[in-house]
Amino acid sequence: MSEPPLQQASEYRRSLISPTASFLILSRVVSNLGDQFYLFAIPWLVFTLTKSAWDMSLMRVLDGLPYVFLGAVAGRLADTVSKRALLMVCVIGQALLVCLLPLSFWLHMNDLWIVFMVGLLTSSFGFTFSVTYESLIPIMSHSDSLTAVTSRIKRYSQVARVVGPGLAGVIVGIIGVMNILLLDAVSFVILLVGLLSIRDWADRGKRKDKSKTMKARDVLKFIWSERPIRVSVMLAMLENTGLALSVPLIVLYVPTQFHVGADMTGAVMTVAGLAAIGGSYMPVISEKTGLSAGSQIMFSMLFITLGYSVMSVAPSYVSFIAGFALQSLGAMWFSILATRIRQQFSPKDKLGSVTSLSFSIARVTTPPAMLLGGIIATAVNIHIVFSITAIISLLSLFFSISIFNIKLESPSKSLGGKPL
């Protein structure tokens, strides 16, 4: 007699990820929820202090700098030192920095430069954590379907991103910005506990001979030589440019354009997060139907282009949300595919370096785009910003045609070994 469907589904989920990793993933979800508190609270804090689109864009620029300049360092660390120790240092650093903001304001040191400094350092730790955590995904996996594993991990994190913004808006209205930052610090403590459970397997992918680690120049040559990685990085650069131009201004645009408060502004992010969860299922569904990864990337770019187009002409709060939802669905779909391309075409012991430098290249236009978005919103019209992002996304759609026939193999081939 066959097993009940629910039992089969449960066994399938357990087969995807090592049981040892389950608590780490759960604690990471909690930390993602805290991250959403931080990402909502900091722009809202800057907006409260200055009411300036320029200052909000400058804050985002500082947040993006580590992604541009720390790529070589973060990748080398992820491939050479203890992953567990590196992750713990990053988590402790972020927790202490987040606590610094409430402390400084309670001491009446409410200067904007402190907010900027904390944002820059927190982003530096966060970038290093992200690179190292992504390099753990193949080590966590038991299954031959690494696409399903990657999608599942990103989906779980996205659940926190769905709940976070709306909840953050409500909490800010009740207890204030500073207290919600303390909740973020608590989430880092939970993540730190989760990291204690991975010491038996987290460093299996660590290189023992550090002298053989690729230099940044060699990693760049490798990225350029692998067409799928090269094109996916270029597409990510265009997509990040559009995000940098427009998304930081949403916290300013929505309440001023549609006359809503913090809770309704947070709801925009919540709906977009729900759409992103839908996007996390698209690679798995498309893979089962035989759609190539290249074709999926084209469809993801189409969703992004449609989303920005709707946002640029949205006459109402609801239509703006609908456009942002389309963009978010396409962005999550593309993000998973870009991760899988790196996993397939990168040597396993160099995945951290390839990931970090890919992130850095993809973010190189982010700081100037953030500044440009603030300038345009202040000096011209904020609607123009969303029109520009629609044009950029259209260019990405045409550019994606060059890899429409790229297919993904099983991870046992692409990562040079049997999944754990």
HELIX and SHEET records of a PDB file:
HELIX    1   1 PRO A    5  LEU A   16  1                                  12    
HELIX    2   2 PRO A   19  ALA A   21  5                                   3    
HELIX    3   3 SER A   22  THR A   50  1                                  29    
HELIX    4   4 ALA A   53  PHE A   69  1                                  17    
HELIX    5   5 GLY A   71  THR A   80  1                                  10    
HELIX    6   6 LYS A   83  TRP A  106  1                                  24    
HELIX    7   7 LEU A  112  MET A  140  1                                  29    
HELIX    8   8 LEU A  146  ILE A  175  1                                  30    
HELIX    9   9 VAL A  177  LEU A  195  1                                  19    
HELIX   10  10 LEU A  196  ILE A  198  5                                   3    
HELIX   11  11 LYS A  210  LYS A  212  5                                   3    
HELIX   12  12 ALA A  216  SER A  225  1                                  10    
HELIX   13  13 ARG A  227  SER A  246  1                                  20    
HELIX   14  14 VAL A  247  LEU A  249  5                                   3    
HELIX   15  15 ILE A  250  PHE A  258  1                                   9    
HELIX   16  16 ALA A  262  LYS A  288  1                                  27    
HELIX   17  17 ALA A  293  VAL A  313  1                                  21    
HELIX   18  18 TYR A  317  PHE A  345  1                                  29    
HELIX   19  19 LYS A  348  LYS A  350  5                                   3    
HELIX   20  20 LEU A  351  ALA A  362  1                                  12    
HELIX   21  21 THR A  366  ALA A  379  1                                  14    
HELIX   22  22 ILE A  382  PHE A  399  1                                  18    
HELIX   23  23 SER A  400  ILE A  403  5                                   4    
HELIX   24  24 PRO A  411  SER A  414  1                                   4    
END                                                                             
